[in-house]
Amino acid sequence: MSHHSHIEFLQRAKKVGYRTYLYFIGVEDPSINKKRVKERERFGGHGVPEEKIAPRYQRTMSQLFEASLLVNRAYIFDNSLDGYYLIAEMHNGELTVYNDSLAAQLSWHKRYLVES
């Protein structure tokens, strides 16, 4: 979702009447992504130039709020730690935060799911 074409796709789908849902998996900080890409490369997976990771993270996160308003419902998962956890849901512009103990340790979903 690091390119605006994804937002345009959601806008077109909404305009013609499709019901759309967003299942978004994010992490607290792009340094987590950098570490995981290095690990993936070490095991033979594809790499991503390190200098591209943080800008992609920022572009993606900067579009999360708009995307969550375009869809019928957005489910927000965190994958910063071990496993992934449903931490929030956006429906009709209303943010519901789940998993309070985990959400208290994280702030990215609040930073990016409120209108700036």
C-alpha positions in Angstrom: 0.0 0.0 0.0 3.0 2.2 -0.4 1.7 3.7 -3.7 -1.3 6.0 -4.1 -2.7 3.6 -6.8 -4.0 1.4 -4.0 -6.1 4.3 -2.7 -7.4 5.0 -6.2 -8.3 1.3 -6.5 -10.3 1.5 -3.3 -12.0 4.7 -4.5 -13.0 3.1 -7.8 -14.3 0.0 -6.0 -16.4 2.1 -3.6 -17.8 4.2 -6.4 -19.2 1.2 -8.2 -20.7 -0.3 -5.1 -18.3 -3.0 -4.0 -18.0 -3.8 -0.3 -14.4 -3.7 0.6 -12.4 -4.8 3.7 -8.9 -4.0 4.7 -6.7 -6.4 6.6 -3.6 -4.5 7.5 -0.6 -5.9 9.2 1.8 -3.3 10.5 4.8 -3.0 12.9 5.8 -0.3 15.4 8.9 0.8 13.5 10.6 0.4 10.1 13.7 -1.0 11.9 11.7 -4.2 12.5 11.2 -4.5 8.7 14.9 -3.9 8.0 15.8 -6.7 10.4 13.3 -9.1 8.9 14.4 -8.4 5.4 18.0 -9.1 6.4 16.9 -12.4 8.0 14.8 -13.3 4.9 17.9 -12.7 2.7 20.0 -14.8 4.9 17.7 -17.7 4.2 17.7 -17.2 0.5 14.7 -14.9 0.2 14.5 -11.7 -1.8 16.0 -8.6 -0.5 14.9 -5.0 -0.5 17.5 -2.2 -0.5 17.7 -0.9 3.1 17.3 2.7 2.0 13.9 1.9 0.5 12.4 0.3 3.6 11.8 3.4 5.8 10.4 5.5 3.0 8.0 2.7 2.0 6.9 2.3 5.6 6.2 6.0 5.9 4.3 6.1 2.6 2.2 3.1 3.6 1.4 4.4 7.0 0.6 7.8 5.7 -2.2 6.2 3.6 -3.6 3.9 6.3 -6.1 6.4 7.6 -7.5 7.3 4.2 -7.7 3.6 3.2 -9.5 2.7 6.4 -12.1 5.4 5.7 -12.7 4.1 2.1 -13.4 0.5 3.1 -16.4 -0.9 4.8 -14.3 -2.1 7.7 -10.6 -2.2 8.4 -8.9 -4.7 10.6 -5.6 -3.7 12.0 -3.1 -6.3 13.1 0.3 -5.8 14.8 3.3 -8.0 13.9 6.0 -6.1 15.9 6.5 -9.0 18.4 6.1 -12.7 17.9 3.0 -13.5 15.9 0.3 -11.1 14.8 -2.5 -9.7 16.9 -5.7 -7.9 16.1 -5.2 -4.6 17.8 -7.8 -2.3 16.2 -10.7 -2.0 13.9 -12.0 1.0 12.0 -15.7 1.2 11.0 -17.4 4.3 9.8 -14.5 6.5 11.0 -14.8 5.0 14.5 -11.6 3.4 15.9 -12.0 0.5 18.3 -8.8 -0.6 20.0 -8.5 -4.3 21.1 -6.0 -6.2 23.1 -5.4 -3.3 25.6 -2.3 -4.7 27.2 -0.6 -5.1 23.8 -2.0 -1.8 22.4 -0.5 0.0 25.5 3.0 -1.1 24.4 2.5 0.1 20.9 1.6 3.5 19.4 1.8 3.2 15.6 -1.9 2.3 15.2 -2.9 5.5 17.1 -0.3 7.7 15.3 -1.6 6.6 11.9 -5.3 6.0 12.4 -6.2 9.5 13.6 -6.6 12.4 11.2 -3.6 14.7 11.3 
